[in-house]
Amino acid sequence: MTMAGSSVFSPEDVTVLRGALDKWCLEKRIDIKSAEAEFAATAAIGLFQSGYNTSEKLLAAMREHRGI
């Protein structure tokens, strides 16, 4: 199944995204399986696609993101 606007991510990209999301959830004390974490993951993907493409940059951007 293909989703509109979906992107293909390399294994390295997924590692960056998951690492930042895991750290963000740990800091916020949020369960990785929660709806809030799912929303944060969506925001992280958008940030990643905007150029925050290292774990450090992505985590910093997530910390400053007002929507999550």
CYANA upper distance limits for C-alpha pairs under 8 A (distance plus 0.5 A):
  2 THR  CA      6 SER  CA      7.83
  9 PHE  CA     13 ASP  CA      6.15
  9 PHE  CA     14 VAL  CA      6.92
 10 SER  CA     14 VAL  CA      6.90
 11 PRO  CA     15 THR  CA      6.75
 12 GLU  CA     16 VAL  CA      6.82
 13 ASP  CA     17 LEU  CA      6.69
 13 ASP  CA     53 ASN  CA      8.16
 14 VAL  CA     18 ARG  CA      6.40
 15 THR  CA     19 GLY  CA      6.37
 16 VAL  CA     20 ALA  CA      6.73
 16 VAL  CA     53 ASN  CA      7.81
 16 VAL  CA     54 THR  CA      6.60
 16 VAL  CA     55 SER  CA      5.53
 17 LEU  CA     21 LEU  CA      6.62
 17 LEU  CA     41 ALA  CA      8.43
 17 LEU  CA     44 ALA  CA      7.38
 17 LEU  CA     45 ILE  CA      7.66
 17 LEU  CA     48 PHE  CA      8.03
 17 LEU  CA     55 SER  CA      7.43
 17 LEU  CA     58 LEU  CA      8.19
 18 ARG  CA     22 ASP  CA      6.40
 19 GLY  CA     23 LYS  CA      6.75
 19 GLY  CA     55 SER  CA      7.01
 20 ALA  CA     24 TRP  CA      6.55
 20 ALA  CA     55 SER  CA      5.81
 20 ALA  CA     56 GLU  CA      7.92
 20 ALA  CA     58 LEU  CA      6.85
 20 ALA  CA     59 LEU  CA      5.56
 21 LEU  CA     25 CYS  CA      6.53
 21 LEU  CA     37 ALA  CA      8.31
 21 LEU  CA     40 ALA  CA      7.94
 21 LEU  CA     41 ALA  CA      7.02
 21 LEU  CA     44 ALA  CA      7.87
 21 LEU  CA     59 LEU  CA      7.89
 22 ASP  CA     26 LEU  CA      6.64
 22 ASP  CA     32 ILE  CA      7.57
 23 LYS  CA     27 GLU  CA      6.65
 23 LYS  CA     59 LEU  CA      8.06
 24 TRP  CA     28 LYS  CA      6.65
 24 TRP  CA     59 LEU  CA      7.16
 24 TRP  CA     62 MET  CA      7.88
 24 TRP  CA     63 ARG  CA      7.89
 25 CYS  CA     29 ARG  CA      6.13
 25 CYS  CA     30 ILE  CA      5.32
 25 CYS  CA     31 ASP  CA      7.12
 25 CYS  CA     32 ILE  CA      6.82
 25 CYS  CA     37 ALA  CA      7.32
 26 LEU  CA     30 ILE  CA      6.90
 30 ILE  CA     34 SER  CA      7.67
 30 ILE  CA     36 GLU  CA      7.96
 30 ILE  CA     37 ALA  CA      7.27
 31 ASP  CA     37 ALA  CA      7.33
 32 ILE  CA     37 ALA  CA      5.89
 32 ILE  CA     38 GLU  CA      8.08
 33 LYS  CA     37 ALA  CA      6.96
 33 LYS  CA     38 GLU  CA      7.62
 34 SER  CA     38 GLU  CA      6.86
 35 ALA  CA     39 PHE  CA      6.71
 36 GLU  CA     40 ALA  CA      6.68
 36 GLU  CA     68 ILE  CA      8.29
 37 ALA  CA     41 ALA  CA      6.53
 38 GLU  CA     42 THR  CA      6.90
 39 PHE  CA     43 ALA  CA      6.89
 39 PHE  CA     68 ILE  CA      7.88
 40 ALA  CA     44 ALA  CA      6.51
 40 ALA  CA     62 MET  CA      8.43
 40 ALA  CA     68 ILE  CA      6.37
 41 ALA  CA     45 ILE  CA      6.71
 42 THR  CA     46 GLY  CA      7.00
 43 ALA  CA     47 LEU  CA      6.71
 43 ALA  CA     62 MET  CA      8.27
 43 ALA  CA     68 ILE  CA      8.13
 44 ALA  CA     48 PHE  CA      6.45
 44 ALA  CA     58 LEU  CA      7.55
 44 ALA  CA     62 MET  CA      7.16
 45 ILE  CA     49 GLN  CA      6.66
 46 GLY  CA     50 SER  CA      6.74
 47 LEU  CA     51 GLY  CA      7.15
 47 LEU  CA     52 TYR  CA      6.23
 47 LEU  CA     58 LEU  CA      7.34
 47 LEU  CA     61 ALA  CA      7.76
 47 LEU  CA     62 MET  CA      8.38
 48 PHE  CA     52 TYR  CA      5.11
 48 PHE  CA     53 ASN  CA      5.59
 48 PHE  CA     58 LEU  CA      7.01
 49 GLN  CA     53 ASN  CA      7.91
 52 TYR  CA     57 LYS  CA      5.72
 52 TYR  CA     58 LEU  CA      5.38
 52 TYR  CA     61 ALA  CA      7.81
 53 ASN  CA     57 LYS  CA      7.17
 53 ASN  CA     58 LEU  CA      6.80
 54 THR  CA     58 LEU  CA      6.41
 55 SER  CA     59 LEU  CA      6.42
 56 GLU  CA     60 ALA  CA      6.66
 57 LYS  CA     61 ALA  CA      6.65
 58 LEU  CA     62 MET  CA      6.59
 59 LEU  CA     63 ARG  CA      6.66
 60 ALA  CA     64 GLU  CA      6.96
 61 ALA  CA     65 HIS  CA      6.51
 62 MET  CA     68 ILE  CA      8.00
